[in-house]
């Protein structure tokens, strides 16, 4: 009987120490004063500090164009395209979605069924790249600590195509 009690206590201790971590991301798309406004295409991914690609979290583009024509402009997300985009067949379930309007957009990712599920503890960066048809292109990188024992938060500010980008990691 004692073996069962000790075994159960050990199993409960191990299970309680394995918690699902969460990555909360906020991306602001600013209002631009331009004659012809197009919603930006946006790619969001994780990479190591060495800039080695880890995985895609989101890709927003024009899903409404006929014959999947919105994919033509994905090449304008140059950094993302070179690291990952050219290898993908769009749309990608759980990653791709429609381009977003002006405003702040909240995303939340757990370490289940995302690139985070095999991510070792350590320092990484969230990369957000935006490009607009007839507009500019911008990349914002936000460093973060994964699987830290405490909640950590970081922000970066875009200059034109992107506004504030925030990352909150909860253990």
N, CA, C and O atoms as a DFTB+ gen file, in Angstrom:
684 C
 N C O
     1  1       0.816      -1.201       0.000
     2  2       0.000       0.000       0.000
     3  2       0.856       1.260       0.000
     4  3       0.532       2.220      -0.700
     5  1       1.965       1.278       0.788
     6  2       2.820       2.451       0.852
     7  2       3.452       2.736      -0.503
     8  3       3.608       3.899      -0.876
     9  1       3.822       1.682      -1.257
    10  2       4.421       1.888      -2.577
    11  2       3.458       2.623      -3.498
    12  3       3.869       3.498      -4.260
    13  1       2.185       2.271      -3.429
    14  2       1.175       2.925      -4.261
    15  2       1.040       4.401      -3.890
    16  3       0.951       5.254      -4.773
    17  1       1.023       4.704      -2.607
    18  2       0.875       6.084      -2.140
    19  2       2.082       6.911      -2.574
    20  3       1.916       8.017      -3.089
    21  1       3.299       6.390      -2.372
    22  2       4.494       7.120      -2.763
    23  2       4.566       7.273      -4.279
    24  3       4.949       8.327      -4.788
    25  1       4.192       6.207      -4.996
    26  2       4.193       6.268      -6.460
    27  2       3.199       7.307      -6.964
    28  3       3.502       8.057      -7.892
    29  1       2.014       7.356      -6.360
    30  2       0.998       8.336      -6.748
    31  2       1.461       9.748      -6.437
    32  3       1.244      10.662      -7.232
    33  1       2.096       9.935      -5.289
    34  2       2.594      11.265      -4.919
    35  2       3.675      11.717      -5.893
    36  3       3.695      12.880      -6.293
    37  1       4.561      10.823      -6.274
    38  2       5.618      11.155      -7.233
    39  2       5.012      11.501      -8.590
    40  3       5.434      12.468      -9.225
    41  1       4.037      10.728      -9.039
    42  2       3.387      10.995     -10.325
    43  2       2.675      12.348     -10.296
    44  3       2.747      13.097     -11.270
    45  1       1.997      12.671      -9.206
    46  2       1.305      13.953      -9.102
    47  2       2.300      15.115      -9.107
    48  3       2.039      16.158      -9.708
    49  1       3.447      14.932      -8.431
    50  2       4.473      15.973      -8.416
    51  2       5.007      16.198      -9.825
    52  3       5.169      17.342     -10.249
    53  1       5.279      15.129     -10.546
    54  2       5.785      15.263     -11.912
    55  2       4.753      15.902     -12.829
    56  3       5.104      16.752     -13.647
    57  1       3.495      15.515     -12.712
    58  2       2.451      16.089     -13.551
    59  2       2.244      17.569     -13.257
    60  3       2.004      18.356     -14.172
    61  1       2.336      17.951     -11.990
    62  2       2.120      19.356     -11.668
    63  2       3.275      20.225     -12.146
    64  3       3.088      21.421     -12.373
    65  1       4.484      19.640     -12.305
    66  2       5.609      20.433     -12.779
    67  2       5.612      20.572     -14.292
    68  3       6.315      21.428     -14.829
    69  1       4.832      19.737     -14.998
    70  2       4.735      19.844     -16.449
    71  2       3.483      20.660     -16.760
    72  3       2.374      20.127     -16.786
    73  1       3.672      21.940     -16.991
    74  2       2.541      22.819     -17.247
    75  2       2.554      23.243     -18.701
    76  3       3.599      23.285     -19.350
    77  1       1.400      23.546     -19.179
    78  2       1.303      24.048     -20.549
    79  2       1.695      25.524     -20.548
    80  3       1.089      26.339     -19.853
    81  1       2.712      25.852     -21.334
    82  2       3.125      27.244     -21.457
    83  2       2.268      27.920     -22.530
    84  3       1.698      27.259     -23.397
    85  1       2.190      29.241     -22.453
    86  2       1.371      29.999     -23.407
    87  2       2.149      31.211     -23.902
    88  3       2.842      31.879     -23.135
    89  1       2.021      31.478     -25.185
    90  2       2.611      32.652     -25.811
    91  2       1.466      33.530     -26.297
    92  3       0.728      33.145     -27.204
    93  1       1.315      34.702     -25.699
    94  2       0.282      35.657     -26.116
    95  2       0.957      36.758     -26.924
    96  3       1.953      37.339     -26.491
    97  1       0.407      37.038     -28.099
    98  2       0.987      38.014     -29.018
    99  2      -0.061      39.073     -29.342
   100  3      -1.233      38.766     -29.560
   101  1       0.383      40.313     -29.368
   102  2      -0.467      41.421     -29.779
   103  2       0.247      42.151     -30.906
   104  3       1.401      42.556     -30.766
   105  1      -0.455      42.315     -32.032
   106  2       0.110      42.999     -33.198
   107  2      -0.813      44.156     -33.557
   108  3      -2.011      43.970     -33.770
   109  1      -0.236      45.351     -33.621
   110  2      -1.010      46.526     -33.972
   111  2      -0.754      46.892     -35.437
   112  3       0.391      47.023     -35.870
   113  1      -1.837      47.051     -36.177
   114  2      -1.757      47.527     -37.561
   115  2      -2.244      48.976     -37.539
   116  3      -3.420      49.232     -37.281
   117  1      -1.341      49.924     -37.810
   118  2      -1.709      51.340     -37.691
   119  2      -2.523      51.847     -38.877
   120  3      -2.491      51.274     -39.965
   121  1      -3.241      52.918     -38.644
   122  2      -3.979      53.608     -39.706
   123  2      -2.967      54.470     -40.456
   124  3      -2.255      55.268     -39.847
   125  1      -2.905      54.311     -41.762
   126  2      -1.984      55.090     -42.587
   127  2      -2.767      56.082     -43.417
   128  3      -3.850      55.769     -43.912
   129  1      -2.236      57.252     -43.567
   130  2      -2.883      58.298     -44.356
   131  2      -2.326      58.227     -45.782
   132  3      -1.399      58.955     -46.138
   133  1      -2.905      57.343     -46.581
   134  2      -2.458      57.141     -47.966
   135  2      -3.678      57.182     -48.886
   136  3      -4.805      56.956     -48.447
   137  1      -3.439      57.473     -50.168
   138  2      -4.542      57.591     -51.125
   139  2      -5.250      56.260     -51.354
   140  3      -6.480      56.204     -51.359
   141  1      -4.488      55.197     -51.542
   142  2      -5.075      53.878     -51.796
   143  2      -4.547      52.909     -50.746
   144  3      -3.388      52.496     -50.792
   145  1      -5.414      52.553     -49.797
   146  2      -4.992      51.688     -48.695
   147  2      -5.309      50.226     -49.001
   148  3      -6.419      49.895     -49.420
   149  1      -4.333      49.368     -48.789
   150  2      -4.519      47.918     -48.876
   151  2      -4.124      47.330     -47.533
   152  3      -3.136      47.750     -46.931
   153  1      -4.893      46.363     -47.069
   154  2      -4.532      45.679     -45.826
   155  2      -3.181      44.990     -46.021
   156  3      -2.907      44.438     -47.087
   157  1      -2.349      45.024     -44.997
   158  2      -1.034      44.398     -45.152
   159  2      -1.104      42.875     -45.076
   160  3      -1.959      42.308     -44.396
   161  1      -0.197      42.237     -45.781
   162  2       0.059      40.815     -45.588
   163  2       1.011      40.746     -44.402
   164  3       1.935      41.553     -44.301
   165  1       0.795      39.796     -43.512
   166  2       1.603      39.705     -42.296
   167  2       1.997      38.252     -42.071
   168  3       1.171      37.347     -42.188
   169  1       3.261      38.041     -41.750
   170  2       3.756      36.714     -41.353
   171  2       4.324      36.835     -39.945
   172  3       5.020      37.799     -39.626
   173  1       4.021      35.852     -39.109
   174  2       4.494      35.827     -37.727
   175  2       5.147      34.473     -37.498
   176  3       4.525      33.433     -37.709
   177  1       6.402      34.490     -37.065
   178  2       7.108      33.236     -36.840
   179  2       8.085      33.374     -35.683
   180  3       8.312      34.463     -35.156
   181  1       8.660      32.228     -35.302
   182  2       9.644      32.171     -34.218
   183  2      10.977      31.756     -34.812
   184  3      11.050      30.900     -35.694
   185  1      12.032      32.386     -34.304
   186  2      13.373      31.973     -34.686
   187  2      14.292      32.049     -33.471
   188  3      13.996      32.722     -32.483
   189  1      15.411      31.342     -33.573
   190  2      16.418      31.393     -32.521
   191  2      17.130      32.738     -32.589
   192  3      16.981      33.470     -33.567
   193  1      17.897      33.066     -31.563
   194  2      18.678      34.309     -31.577
   195  2      19.620      34.354     -32.771
   196  3      19.954      35.434     -33.259
   197  1      20.049      33.192     -33.241
   198  2      20.951      33.109     -34.401
   199  2      20.199      33.324     -35.718
   200  3      20.802      33.249     -36.789
   201  1      18.913      33.584     -35.652
   202  2      18.007      33.799     -36.778
   203  2      17.636      32.509     -37.505
   204  3      17.104      32.558     -38.614
   205  1      17.909      31.358     -36.893
   206  2      17.475      30.080     -37.464
   207  2      15.959      29.959     -37.286
   208  3      15.436      30.128     -36.184
   209  1      15.270      29.666     -38.379
   210  2      13.817      29.538     -38.389
   211  2      13.378      28.351     -37.527
   212  3      13.934      27.257     -37.633
   213  1      12.368      28.580     -36.670
   214  2      11.789      27.516     -35.843
   215  2      10.438      27.078     -36.394
   216  3      10.224      25.886     -36.619
   217  1       9.518      28.024     -36.617
   218  2       8.205      27.648     -37.116
   219  2       7.274      28.827     -37.277
   220  3       7.460      29.875     -36.659
   221  1       6.264      28.641     -38.119
   222  2       5.256      29.665     -38.400
   223  2       4.154      29.636     -37.353
   224  3       3.716      28.569     -36.922
   225  1       3.711      30.820     -36.952
   226  2       2.558      30.937     -36.073
   227  2       1.337      31.448     -36.823
   228  3       0.224      30.977     -36.586
   229  1       1.531      32.414     -37.734
   230  2       0.399      32.975     -38.479
   231  2       0.887      33.614     -39.773
   232  3       1.990      34.157     -39.839
   233  1       0.043      33.537     -40.799
   234  2       0.269      34.244     -42.060
   235  2      -1.082      34.790     -42.495
   236  3      -2.021      34.033     -42.740
   237  1      -1.172      36.118     -42.588
   238  2      -2.413      36.776     -42.988
   239  2      -2.248      37.305     -44.401
   240  3      -1.303      38.040     -44.691
   241  1      -3.164      36.931     -45.276
   242  2      -3.115      37.407     -46.661
   243  2      -4.527      37.435     -47.233
   244  3      -5.479      37.029     -46.567
   245  1      -4.662      37.914     -48.468
   246  2      -5.967      38.046     -49.102
   247  2      -6.461      36.685     -49.574
   248  3      -6.026      36.177     -50.607
   249  1      -7.373      36.105     -48.808
   250  2      -7.920      34.789     -49.137
   251  2      -9.046      34.866     -50.162
   252  3      -9.466      33.842     -50.701
   253  1      -9.541      36.083     -50.436
   254  2     -10.719      36.244     -51.283
   255  2     -10.426      36.308     -52.783
   256  3     -11.345      36.207     -53.596
   257  1      -9.163      36.474     -53.152
   258  2      -8.848      36.580     -54.590
   259  2      -9.115      35.249     -55.282
   260  3      -8.863      34.176     -54.734
   261  1      -9.634      35.354     -56.508
   262  2      -9.966      34.150     -57.265
   263  2      -8.728      33.314     -57.560
   264  3      -7.619      33.832     -57.695
   265  1      -8.946      32.021     -57.655
   266  2      -7.892      31.069     -58.001
   267  2      -6.676      31.190     -57.087
   268  3      -5.539      31.042     -57.535
   269  1      -6.919      31.459     -55.808
   270  2      -5.863      31.574     -54.810
   271  2      -4.845      32.648     -55.197
   272  3      -3.659      32.520     -54.893
   273  1      -5.314      33.713     -55.873
   274  2      -4.451      34.782     -56.372
   275  2      -3.750      35.588     -55.298
   276  3      -2.745      36.241     -55.580
   277  1      -4.255      35.559     -54.077
   278  2      -3.613      36.294     -52.988
   279  2      -2.229      35.774     -52.659
   280  3      -1.407      36.498     -52.097
   281  1      -1.967      34.531     -53.003
   282  2      -0.648      33.953     -52.709
   283  2       0.450      34.606     -53.537
   284  3       1.620      34.552     -53.161
   285  1       0.090      35.220     -54.655
   286  2       1.071      35.872     -55.525
   287  2       1.884      36.924     -54.764
   288  3       3.077      37.085     -55.022
   289  1       1.254      37.637     -53.837
   290  2       1.898      38.742     -53.124
   291  2       2.631      38.298     -51.875
   292  3       3.292      39.115     -51.233
   293  1       2.535      37.023     -51.510
   294  2       3.241      36.543     -50.318
   295  2       4.758      36.701     -50.455
   296  3       5.459      36.815     -49.449
   297  1       5.259      36.708     -51.667
   298  2       6.704      36.877     -51.899
   299  2       7.200      38.228     -51.403
   300  3       8.393      38.396     -51.154
   301  1       6.284      39.203     -51.256
   302  2       6.673      40.517     -50.744
   303  2       7.057      40.479     -49.265
   304  3       7.703      41.399     -48.765
   305  1       6.662      39.421     -48.573
   306  2       7.123      39.190     -47.203
   307  2       8.485      38.500     -47.333
   308  3       8.612      37.300     -47.089
   309  1       9.477      39.261     -47.714
   310  2      10.758      38.716     -48.194
   311  2      11.499      37.837     -47.195
   312  3      11.951      36.746     -47.544
   313  1      11.627      38.301     -45.961
   314  2      12.360      37.476     -44.985
   315  2      11.623      36.173     -44.723
   316  3      12.227      35.100     -44.714
   317  1      10.318      36.269     -44.510
   318  2       9.530      35.060     -44.260
   319  2       9.571      34.136     -45.482
   320  3       9.696      32.919     -45.342
   321  1       9.464      34.717     -46.671
   322  2       9.446      33.922     -47.900
   323  2      10.719      33.086     -48.015
   324  3      10.657      31.899     -48.336
   325  1      11.868      33.701     -47.755
   326  2      13.153      32.986     -47.858
   327  2      13.300      31.915     -46.786
   328  3      13.874      30.856     -47.043
   329  1      12.790      32.178     -45.590
   330  2      12.957      31.240     -44.483
   331  2      11.964      30.087     -44.523
   332  3      12.285      28.979     -44.092
   333  1      10.761      30.337     -45.035
   334  2       9.721      29.317     -44.926
   335  2       8.677      29.337     -46.031
   336  3       8.249      28.284     -46.502
   337  1       8.263      30.536     -46.449
   338  2       7.100      30.690     -47.318
   339  2       7.157      29.947     -48.629
   340  3       6.161      29.357     -49.048
   341  1       8.285      29.962     -49.279
   342  2       8.359      29.332     -50.606
   343  2       8.193      27.816     -50.549
   344  3       7.940      27.178     -51.571
   345  1       8.335      27.238     -49.352
   346  2       8.187      25.792     -49.187
   347  2       6.759      25.378     -48.857
   348  3       6.447      24.187     -48.826
   349  1       5.895      26.353     -48.610
   350  2       4.524      26.056     -48.183
   351  2       3.548      26.079     -49.346
   352  3       3.741      26.797     -50.327
   353  1       2.497      25.280     -49.220
   354  2       1.355      25.352     -50.125
   355  2       0.226      25.980     -49.320
   356  3      -0.264      25.398     -48.353
   357  1      -0.174      27.169     -49.732
   358  2      -1.184      27.907     -48.981
   359  2      -2.577      27.531     -49.460
   360  3      -2.742      27.202     -50.634
   361  1      -3.562      27.567     -48.614
   362  2      -3.531      27.923     -47.207
   363  2      -2.994      26.773     -46.343
   364  3      -3.039      25.607     -46.736
   365  1      -2.487      27.132     -45.161
   366  2      -1.974      26.162     -44.193
   367  2      -2.924      26.150     -43.008
   368  3      -3.131      27.174     -42.356
   369  1      -3.496      24.994     -42.733
   370  2      -4.464      24.852     -41.652
   371  2      -3.846      25.266     -40.315
   372  3      -2.762      24.805     -39.956
   373  1      -4.528      26.123     -39.596
   374  2      -4.078      26.559     -38.295
   375  2      -3.037      27.667     -38.328
   376  3      -2.650      28.178     -37.277
   377  1      -2.576      28.048     -39.517
   378  2      -1.555      29.095     -39.641
   379  2      -2.071      30.263     -40.466
   380  3      -1.984      31.409     -40.026
   381  1      -2.604      29.999     -41.651
   382  2      -3.008      31.086     -42.543
   383  2      -4.409      31.577     -42.220
   384  3      -5.264      30.844     -41.723
   385  1      -4.603      32.860     -42.528
   386  2      -5.903      33.476     -42.311
   387  2      -6.007      34.747     -43.123
   388  3      -5.057      35.150     -43.795
   389  1      -7.159      35.369     -43.059
   390  2      -7.416      36.581     -43.834
   391  2      -6.605      37.754     -43.300
   392  3      -6.301      37.826     -42.109
   393  1      -6.258      38.677     -44.206
   394  2      -5.557      39.892     -43.797
   395  2      -6.445      40.669     -42.826
   396  3      -7.671      40.582     -42.890
   397  1      -5.824      41.417     -41.941
   398  2      -6.551      42.115     -40.872
   399  2      -6.626      43.605     -41.145
   400  3      -5.772      44.178     -41.821
   401  1      -7.663      44.214     -40.606
   402  2      -7.876      45.642     -40.745
   403  2      -7.056      46.399     -39.696
   404  3      -6.396      45.790     -38.854
   405  1      -7.106      47.709     -39.755
   406  2      -6.450      48.572     -38.785
   407  2      -6.915      48.206     -37.382
   408  3      -8.100      47.956     -37.164
   409  1      -5.989      48.173     -36.432
   410  2      -6.334      47.887     -35.048
   411  2      -5.339      46.965     -34.394
   412  3      -4.313      46.607     -34.972
   413  1      -5.667      46.585     -33.164
   414  2      -4.810      45.680     -32.392
   415  2      -5.398      44.274     -32.472
   416  3      -6.592      44.072     -32.253
   417  1      -4.545      43.314     -32.785
   418  2      -4.989      41.932     -32.975
   419  2      -4.280      41.030     -31.975
   420  3      -3.054      41.038     -31.867
   421  1      -5.076      40.248     -31.242
   422  2      -4.567      39.370     -30.196
   423  2      -4.512      37.936     -30.697
   424  3      -5.462      37.442     -31.305
   425  1      -3.402      37.279     -30.439
   426  2      -3.253      35.863     -30.774
   427  2      -2.724      35.142     -29.542
   428  3      -1.985      35.719     -28.744
   429  1      -3.101      33.897     -29.395
   430  2      -2.629      33.108     -28.265
   431  2      -2.244      31.724     -28.761
   432  3      -2.985      31.086     -29.509
   433  1      -1.079      31.275     -28.332
   434  2      -0.568      29.974     -28.761
   435  2      -0.142      29.185     -27.537
   436  3       0.536      29.706     -26.651
   437  1      -0.543      27.927     -27.497
   438  2      -0.083      27.047     -26.424
   439  2       1.040      26.190     -26.993
   440  3       1.352      26.247     -28.183
   441  1       1.628      25.407     -26.122
   442  2       2.701      24.539     -26.591
   443  2       2.157      23.204     -27.112
   444  3       2.881      22.211     -27.177
   445  1       0.902      23.198     -27.472
   446  2       0.281      21.990     -28.044
   447  2      -0.051      22.261     -29.510
   448  3      -0.721      23.244     -29.826
   449  1       0.409      21.404     -30.388
   450  2       0.118      21.478     -31.829
   451  2       0.557      22.790     -32.475
   452  3      -0.107      23.281     -33.388
   453  1       1.655      23.354     -32.018
   454  2       2.253      24.546     -32.615
   455  2       3.764      24.330     -32.654
   456  3       4.253      23.341     -32.107
   457  1       4.503      25.220     -33.280
   458  2       5.967      25.089     -33.241
   459  2       6.530      25.150     -31.823
   460  3       7.689      24.799     -31.600
   461  1       5.723      25.590     -30.872
   462  2       6.179      25.693     -29.488
   463  2       6.265      24.347     -28.791
   464  3       6.956      24.228     -27.779
   465  1       5.579      23.323     -29.308
   466  2       5.495      22.053     -28.586
   467  2       6.832      21.339     -28.427
   468  3       6.973      20.523     -27.517
   469  1       7.805      21.613     -29.267
   470  2       9.116      20.978     -29.143
   471  2      10.219      21.983     -28.821
   472  3      11.407      21.674     -28.908
   473  1       9.806      23.178     -28.453
   474  2      10.754      24.252     -28.194
   475  2      11.402      24.063     -26.825
   476  3      10.708      23.983     -25.811
   477  1      12.731      23.991     -26.796
   478  2      13.461      23.856     -25.541
   479  2      13.464      25.186     -24.804
   480  3      13.278      26.240     -25.412
   481  1      13.672      25.139     -23.521
   482  2      13.771      26.365     -22.740
   483  2      14.929      27.199     -23.273
   484  3      15.978      26.661     -23.628
   485  1      14.735      28.512     -23.329
   486  2      15.809      29.379     -23.791
   487  2      15.297      30.671     -24.394
   488  3      14.115      31.000     -24.303
   489  1      16.228      31.403     -25.019
   490  2      15.917      32.705     -25.623
   491  2      15.598      32.533     -27.103
   492  3      16.298      31.832     -27.834
   493  1      14.518      33.196     -27.525
   494  2      14.063      33.163     -28.912
   495  2      13.604      34.562     -29.290
   496  3      13.655      35.484     -28.476
   497  1      13.159      34.708     -30.520
   498  2      12.537      35.971     -30.913
   499  2      11.318      35.701     -31.781
   500  3      11.306      34.817     -32.637
   501  1      10.302      36.500     -31.519
   502  2       9.116      36.503     -32.353
   503  2       9.399      37.502     -33.465
   504  3       9.846      38.619     -33.204
   505  1       9.140      37.100     -34.701
   506  2       9.377      37.982     -35.842
   507  2       8.033      38.241     -36.513
   508  3       7.282      37.310     -36.805
   509  1       7.740      39.520     -36.754
   510  2       6.525      39.927     -37.444
   511  2       6.954      40.749     -38.653
   512  3       7.646      41.758     -38.521
   513  1       6.535      40.302     -39.831
   514  2       6.857      41.020     -41.058
   515  2       5.550      41.411     -41.730
   516  3       4.626      40.604     -41.830
   517  1       5.479      42.659     -42.189
   518  2       4.282      43.158     -42.867
   519  2       4.687      43.794     -44.189
   520  3       5.725      44.449     -44.283
   521  1       3.853      43.594     -45.214
   522  2       4.065      44.223     -46.524
   523  2       2.695      44.547     -47.102
   524  3       1.748      43.770     -46.981
   525  1       2.613      45.718     -47.737
   526  2       1.366      46.136     -48.365
   527  2       1.574      46.347     -49.849
   528  3       2.604      46.855     -50.292
   529  1       0.558      45.941     -50.610
   530  2       0.547      46.227     -52.052
   531  2       0.522      47.746     -52.223
   532  3      -0.346      48.419     -51.668
   533  1       1.449      48.273     -52.970
   534  2       1.529      49.716     -53.163
   535  2       2.016      50.443     -51.928
   536  3       1.879      51.663     -51.833
   537  1       2.576      49.720     -50.990
   538  2       3.045      50.333     -49.749
   539  2       4.426      49.842     -49.378
   540  3       5.191      49.396     -50.233
   541  1       4.730      49.925     -48.130
   542  2       6.051      49.557     -47.639
   543  2       6.109      48.147     -47.083
   544  3       5.168      47.361     -47.190
   545  1       7.251      47.864     -46.485
   546  2       7.509      46.574     -45.868
   547  2       8.257      46.845     -44.572
   548  3       9.097      47.743     -44.514
   549  1       7.956      46.070     -43.529
   550  2       8.611      46.285     -42.247
   551  2       8.713      44.973     -41.487
   552  3       7.832      44.117     -41.570
   553  1       9.809      44.832     -40.742
   554  2      10.046      43.663     -39.897
   555  2      10.294      44.154     -38.474
   556  3      11.089      45.068     -38.251
   557  1       9.603      43.536     -37.514
   558  2       9.786      43.834     -36.095
   559  2      10.124      42.530     -35.394
   560  3       9.457      41.515     -35.591
   561  1      11.185      42.567     -34.558
   562  2      11.598      41.388     -33.796
   563  2      11.459      41.677     -32.311
   564  3      11.858      42.736     -31.826
   565  1      10.878      40.705     -31.593
   566  2      10.677      40.850     -30.156
   567  2      11.311      39.639     -29.468
   568  3      10.832      38.518     -29.641
   569  1      12.378      39.847     -28.693
   570  2      13.004      38.725     -27.983
   571  2      12.131      38.272     -26.813
   572  3      11.444      39.078     -26.186
   573  1      12.168      36.967     -26.531
   574  2      11.425      36.441     -25.381
   575  2      12.133      35.213     -24.832
   576  3      12.953      34.586     -25.503
   577  1      11.790      34.893     -23.597
   578  2      12.352      33.734     -22.897
   579  2      11.262      32.665     -22.831
   580  3      10.170      32.924     -22.324
   581  1      11.549      31.470     -23.339
   582  2      10.570      30.388     -23.356
   583  2      10.826      29.444     -22.196
   584  3      11.972      29.094     -21.912
   585  1       9.769      29.036     -21.531
   586  2       9.773      28.112     -20.406
   587  2      10.563      28.632     -19.212
   588  3      11.219      27.867     -18.505
   589  1      10.495      29.913     -19.002
   590  2      11.052      30.528     -17.806
   591  2      10.113      30.180     -16.655
   592  3       8.965      29.800     -16.884
   593  1      10.583      30.303     -15.450
   594  2       9.738      29.970     -14.302
   595  2       8.739      31.069     -13.976
   596  3       7.825      30.871     -13.175
   597  1       8.917      32.228     -14.600
   598  2       7.998      33.330     -14.337
   599  2       7.502      33.930     -15.650
   600  3       8.124      33.763     -16.699
   601  1       6.383      34.624     -15.573
   602  2       5.833      35.300     -16.745
   603  2       6.804      36.375     -17.200
   604  3       7.340      37.125     -16.384
   605  1       7.029      36.449     -18.505
   606  2       7.882      37.519     -19.023
   607  2       7.184      38.196     -20.193
   608  3       6.394      37.585     -20.913
   609  1       7.498      39.470     -20.358
   610  2       6.843      40.291     -21.372
   611  2       7.888      41.146     -22.076
   612  3       8.848      41.612     -21.462
   613  1       7.682      41.344     -23.388
   614  2       8.567      42.207     -24.166
   615  2       7.751      42.903     -25.241
   616  3       6.719      42.391     -25.675
   617  1       8.214      44.071     -25.669
   618  2       7.534      44.871     -26.680
   619  2       8.553      45.412     -27.672
   620  3       9.736      45.553     -27.362
   621  1       8.073      45.708     -28.858
   622  2       8.859      46.427     -29.859
   623  2       7.887      47.315     -30.621
   624  3       6.692      47.028     -30.695
   625  1       8.408      48.380     -31.177
   626  2       7.565      49.341     -31.865
   627  2       7.946      49.412     -33.336
   628  3       9.104      49.658     -33.675
   629  1       6.958      49.193     -34.214
   630  2       7.172      49.383     -35.634
   631  2       7.175      50.868     -35.959
   632  3       6.786      51.686     -35.125
   633  1       7.609      51.222     -37.161
   634  2       7.703      52.622     -37.544
   635  2       6.641      53.050     -38.547
   636  3       6.242      54.214     -38.566
   637  1       6.173      52.110     -39.391
   638  2       5.218      52.518     -40.417
   639  2       4.137      51.470     -40.662
   640  3       2.960      51.727     -40.409
   641  1       4.515      50.317     -41.142
   642  2       3.542      49.274     -41.498
   643  2       3.020      48.531     -40.277
   644  3       1.931      47.958     -40.316
   645  1       3.790      48.537     -39.196
   646  2       3.404      47.878     -37.959
   647  2       3.469      48.889     -36.815
   648  3       4.294      49.803     -36.823
   649  1       2.591      48.710     -35.839
   650  2       2.637      49.516     -34.633
   651  2       3.351      48.718     -33.560
   652  3       4.390      48.106     -33.811
   653  1       2.789      48.731     -32.371
   654  2       3.375      48.019     -31.234
   655  2       3.144      46.512     -31.388
   656  3       2.047      46.063     -31.719
   657  1       4.202      45.757     -31.141
   658  2       4.123      44.296     -31.120
   659  2       4.525      43.864     -29.718
   660  3       5.604      44.223     -29.247
   661  1       3.666      43.095     -29.041
   662  2       3.910      42.657     -27.677
   663  2       3.879      41.143     -27.582
   664  3       3.134      40.468     -28.293
   665  1       4.704      40.630     -26.688
   666  2       4.758      39.200     -26.424
   667  2       4.691      39.004     -24.917
   668  3       5.426      39.649     -24.168
   669  1       3.808      38.110     -24.470
   670  2       3.744      37.715     -23.073
   671  2       3.847      36.199     -23.041
   672  3       3.072      35.499     -23.692
   673  1       4.818      35.695     -22.273
   674  2       5.001      34.250     -22.126
   675  2       4.642      33.868     -20.707
   676  3       5.219      34.376     -19.746
   677  1       3.677      32.964     -20.587
   678  2       3.243      32.485     -19.266
   679  2       3.686      31.041     -19.125
   680  3       3.455      30.228     -20.020
   681  1       4.331      30.711     -17.991
   682  2       4.785      29.316     -17.797
   683  2       3.638      28.354     -17.590
   684  3       3.861      27.156     -17.415
